[in-house]
Amino acid sequence: MIWLRQYRKELLVGDVVAGIIVAFMMIPQGMAYALVAGLPPVTGLYASLLPALAYALFGSSMVQSVGPMAITSLMVGTSIGAMATAGTPLYELLSQQLALAAGLVLFLCGVLRLGFLSNFFSRPVMSGFTSGAAIVIALGQCKPLLGMAHGFSLGAINVPSTALGFASVALLLLARYALPAVLKPFKGWVAEVLPKMAPIAVVVGAALVVSLMGLEGAGVKTVGAIPAGLPAVGFVPSAEYWRPLLVPALAIGFMVFLASQSAAQSLALKRDERIDTNRELLGLGAANLASALSGGFVVTGSISRSAVNYSAGANTPLASLISALLIAIILCVPNAWLSLLPMPAMAATIIVAVMGMVDLTTLAQCWCHDRSDAATLLATAAGVLLIGVEEGVVVGVVLSFASLVWRSSRPHIAIIGRMPGTEHFRNVERYAVETLPGVVMLRVDSAMVFNNTDSVIERVEQELHAGGPALKHLVLVLSAVNMVDTTALLALTELNKQMRAHQRFLHLCEVRGPVMDRLKHSKLVTQELTGQVFLSAAQAFEYLSAKSSD
Amino acid sequence: MIWLRQYRKELLVGDVVAGIIVAFMMIPQGMAYALVAGLPPVTGLYASLLPALAYALFGSSMVQSVGPMAITSLMVGTSIGAMATAGTPLYELLSQQLALAAGLVLFLCGVLRLGFLSNFFSRPVMSGFTSGAAIVIALGQCKPLLGMAHGFSLGAINVPSTALGFASVALLLLARYALPAVLKPFKGWVAEVLPKMAPIAVVVGAALVVSLMGLEGAGVKTVGAIPAGLPAVGFVPSAEYWRPLLVPALAIGFMVFLASQSAAQSLALKRDERIDTNRELLGLGAANLASALSGGFVVTGSISRSAVNYSAGANTPLASLISALLIAIILCVPNAWLSLLPMPAMAATIIVAVMGMVDLTTLAQCWCHDRSDAATLLATAAGVLLIGVEEGVVVGVVLSFASLVWRSSRPHIAIIGRMPGTEHFRNVERYAVETLPGVVMLRVDSAMVFNNTDSVIERVEQELHAGGPALKHLVLVLSAVNMVDTTALLALTELNKQMRAHQRFLHLCEVRGPVMDRLKHSKLVTQELTGQVFLSAAQAFEYLSAKSSD
């Protein structure tokens, strides 16, 4: 709460404007994501009240907007959907309990400083996951968009709903792609923020159309009665459901953290702030506990809302508190207009929102830079679509680590020589360099650890074999070796012994400080090494060149 | 079979002598390891016949002695013990079927060229596993050593058996530790090979003692009747047991390969041969199929026997064929003396053999070089002892990869400067080096991949922050970076953008060839980089030094 103690009145205008704008963004979004989670729309509004306060108290980002988010809502829906039927009191209870469990997971991760676990998720995995989940969410909204009550068939399509839904999609797409260009003449944040108000404008407009044209009688469903007033605080968790909720809570807790973290980080970069990962975990944990206790469900920092918050001028969490206050007021004053929001228009806002999450840019970047990353991305997306949301992430994480291990087990090894007239050494296959007769200088471009020891030794033996009896000196250039584990040390010791038996000399050079700190206690370096340890490749080259010309 | 076509008569004497010696080593060992596997002793002899022939046909090592081995026998016992009772026909059938399944696994790995999987097992894991398994085997032999029939209590101890067992242990220890010194005056292989004949001498001696003193009546158990003649060839596998045998077959197949591989490799080093890993897999697969089809159980290359084989002068697989022939003859001639071998003496040979496998040397080496490797070793051994043989290996492999990942996520990063008067750059904390004002040169000592991107960027931002506005140039020295994956590339791209916003320059240097091959297609390097790409740190230093003195 340092921000509150240091609050200056110059900050107030920005915070108030941003607070109002985000509130109007939050209302349709919160209700829509509650629908994605299979919950009554009002719970999405509840989840935008106390969590914002809790995050303001404990979180570390100044402009983060905490509330329901598409992907975590999808995960809530798929997890709870396996244990209860949507619309039943048990379903709602479990959604609160899941938020409680996820909040505890986040809190615990914060206390245990486990923020580093986010390193397990590479960008390709996150991108594939987001794209896959976006498609799953969009597919799930096709039924309400087309006004289908039961089943999924052409006959079940309701024409007025479909017309309303498609019109909403068209308007939202126009607002996203055409409006910024139209608004360009306006300066500052207007062109950036105004298009984000399109969802509320479209759903309110659609509600007007429905009530004016009496479309409810023609089969267009609406959001339905929204209970007036603030949510009841507190609930009684079900003891028997802690166990089945454990794995979903871990998965969702992690996703909450990752989503929020990437939002907070991208904005912190712009604002030149630093995010404290572990305080961030505490803030998100507190927000989810608050959501559970006030009739909400899982919440996280939203990239899209936080960006609007920032662009609209938010300076401190006060902006989010103003949003929450505004939503609370709307809940307390007569709010019949909310109950008239038509489902096809709500579905349209969801579909258009998640369409923007399908991330082809990262796929293209992966494809250009590293096909294996592209494969991981596609496999993660396919896993999410075909196996399941959480399973898809597991597929991605396993694949990304497998490729890491696979690569580290096949290190790049280059024979190097001296660039004429310099002290630089380069790969003989890439540069015209000088080499010495009877000497091979091998640069190992990887840590030397158990899973690549065999392939390093095999390569060394190949070179020794190829060099024949004339080859007397092998120089291992360890400039890129940041680790020599026991397996590699023992293998080097054996190599050295074998070379001694053939009157050959094993030299080391460019040994990194941390590696030398370990090696200097080993028998290999203190007693057994047939050759020498040189500071640099240049020194080794000079010494061996002097020796061969003796 | 190249060795047979190229056979020269000079090789014959060595092969015959080694063949005879290994046969006499094999007889008590084979029978003892059959007991470890819970099988009739004669199966250990059967497992020394056809497998030797099959390996001679398909294997790649010239001096490998293939047959039963302590650890694989233990694994056979624990796997089959969970499915059937020792002594029943089902138990024997399953042991043959397991050898068949393990043989198929090995064959398949050879055909699919999966030999590289052995890289997954670090030396600490192998050492911890071997030590743990040795202790498990030794503990399992305490009952026969002490002549206990049922249960495990002081009252169940049979005094004559215990006396015989302890006397055998004492003699075997004397032979191992004192005999080599006594035999030193003899030249050549005698001092090395003769002590290995101790087990057969001790068990035959013990058999004489038992029959002369009539100790069988006093409760000393003997090996019992050995069926005369060669084993029947062929058997009918049980269809319903393929599934439960799958996991044990995979685990045992792998262990067969690892044991044999380390035996073959250490001898190939001495003999200056190369082992073809995938042909080795084919040879071991064929040996296990042969064992299954001829009444045997899982076999592998034995380090101890192969070393004796080599020391006694074996030149080609003919030595193993001669051993097999000799054992076959012993099975066919009257062999009542084999049935009199007393169990306490057999247990003594097993205990003394596996005592030598408890590997404290590697533990000490790990402890000195890398505590994390020592912890992995101890955890593997503890896992084998407390959880189970196969589970222990899994613990070890998982731990070793976890520590690999953990380390790669916390890379060493050094600020470097120029060693005065040279073109070498070293860590400012370790050497007295020159640095430039307004310039930071950071050397990242690790691949830049998703699981360490955050910590690299965090460190860079720390330095930028610490440098304040005066800091204009950041040079990333990538000499130790063998990989920049998409996650790291995107993070660098963002870093570069952020630095541009602060009128700072990001330079790269010492980029490895394979890394540059990828980076040169990226937007970062082709268009966006605020600074330059230098071939060497020295060039970067000169350029920036000229610039700052402008």
Contacts between the chains, C-beta under 8 A, distances in Angstrom:
chain1	res1	chain2	res2	distance
A	116	B	409	6.9
A	116	B	454	7.7
A	116	B	455	7.8
A	118	B	454	7.1
A	119	B	409	5.3
A	119	B	450	6.9
A	119	B	451	4.5
A	119	B	452	6.9
A	119	B	453	7.4
A	119	B	454	5.5
A	119	B	455	7.4
A	120	B	451	6.4
A	121	B	450	7.4
A	122	B	449	7.8
A	122	B	450	3.3
A	122	B	451	7.6
A	122	B	485	7.1
A	122	B	486	7.5
A	122	B	487	4.6
A	123	B	450	6.7
A	123	B	486	5.9
A	123	B	487	4.2
A	123	B	490	5.6
A	124	B	450	8.0
A	124	B	486	5.9
A	124	B	487	7.1
A	125	B	450	7.9
A	269	B	494	6.8
A	269	B	498	5.6
A	274	B	461	7.5
A	274	B	465	8.0
A	362	B	486	7.6
A	362	B	490	7.6
A	365	B	486	6.0
A	365	B	489	7.5
A	365	B	490	6.7
A	366	B	486	4.7
A	368	B	521	5.8
A	368	B	522	7.0
A	369	B	485	7.7
A	369	B	486	5.0
A	369	B	489	5.5
A	369	B	518	5.8
A	369	B	521	7.3
A	369	B	522	6.0
A	370	B	485	5.8
A	370	B	486	5.3
A	370	B	518	6.6
A	373	B	485	6.0
A	373	B	486	4.1
A	373	B	487	7.7
A	400	B	450	6.3
A	401	B	405	6.7
A	401	B	451	7.9
A	404	B	405	7.4
A	404	B	408	7.5
A	404	B	449	6.1
A	404	B	450	8.0
A	404	B	451	7.1
A	405	B	401	6.7
A	405	B	404	7.5
A	407	B	483	6.4
A	408	B	404	7.5
A	408	B	408	7.8
A	408	B	447	7.5
A	409	B	116	6.9
A	409	B	119	5.4
A	411	B	482	6.9
A	412	B	482	5.7
A	412	B	512	7.3
A	412	B	514	5.3
A	414	B	513	7.3
A	422	B	423	7.3
A	423	B	422	7.3
A	423	B	423	4.8
A	423	B	424	7.4
A	423	B	538	7.9
A	424	B	423	7.3
A	424	B	535	7.3
A	424	B	536	5.3
A	424	B	538	7.6
A	427	B	513	5.5
A	430	B	513	5.1
A	445	B	482	4.0
A	445	B	512	5.9
A	445	B	514	7.5
A	446	B	447	7.5
A	446	B	482	5.2
A	447	B	408	7.5
A	447	B	446	7.4
A	449	B	122	7.8
A	449	B	404	6.1
A	450	B	119	6.9
A	450	B	121	7.5
A	450	B	122	3.3
A	450	B	123	6.8
A	450	B	124	8.0
A	450	B	125	7.9
A	450	B	400	6.3
A	450	B	404	8.0
A	451	B	119	4.6
A	451	B	120	6.4
A	451	B	122	7.6
A	451	B	401	7.9
A	451	B	404	7.1
A	452	B	119	6.9
A	453	B	119	7.4
A	454	B	116	7.6
A	454	B	118	7.1
A	454	B	119	5.5
A	455	B	116	7.8
A	455	B	119	7.4
A	461	B	274	7.6
A	479	B	479	5.3
A	479	B	480	6.4
A	480	B	479	6.3
A	480	B	480	4.3
A	480	B	481	7.6
A	480	B	482	5.8
A	480	B	512	7.2
A	481	B	480	7.6
A	482	B	411	6.9
A	482	B	412	5.7
A	482	B	445	4.0
A	482	B	446	5.2
A	482	B	480	5.8
A	483	B	407	6.4
A	485	B	122	7.1
A	485	B	369	7.8
A	485	B	370	5.8
A	485	B	373	6.0
A	486	B	122	7.5
A	486	B	123	6.0
A	486	B	124	5.9
A	486	B	362	7.6
A	486	B	365	6.1
A	486	B	366	4.7
A	486	B	369	5.0
A	486	B	370	5.3
A	486	B	373	4.2
A	487	B	122	4.6
A	487	B	123	4.3
A	487	B	124	7.1
A	487	B	373	7.7
A	489	B	365	7.5
A	489	B	369	5.6
A	490	B	123	5.6
A	490	B	362	7.7
A	490	B	365	6.7
A	494	B	269	6.8
A	498	B	269	5.6
A	512	B	412	7.3
A	512	B	445	5.8
A	512	B	480	7.1
A	513	B	414	7.3
A	513	B	427	5.5
A	513	B	430	5.1
A	514	B	412	5.3
A	514	B	445	7.5
A	518	B	369	5.8
A	518	B	370	6.6
A	521	B	368	5.8
A	521	B	369	7.2
A	522	B	368	7.1
A	522	B	369	6.0
A	535	B	424	7.3
A	536	B	424	5.3
A	538	B	423	7.9
A	538	B	424	7.5
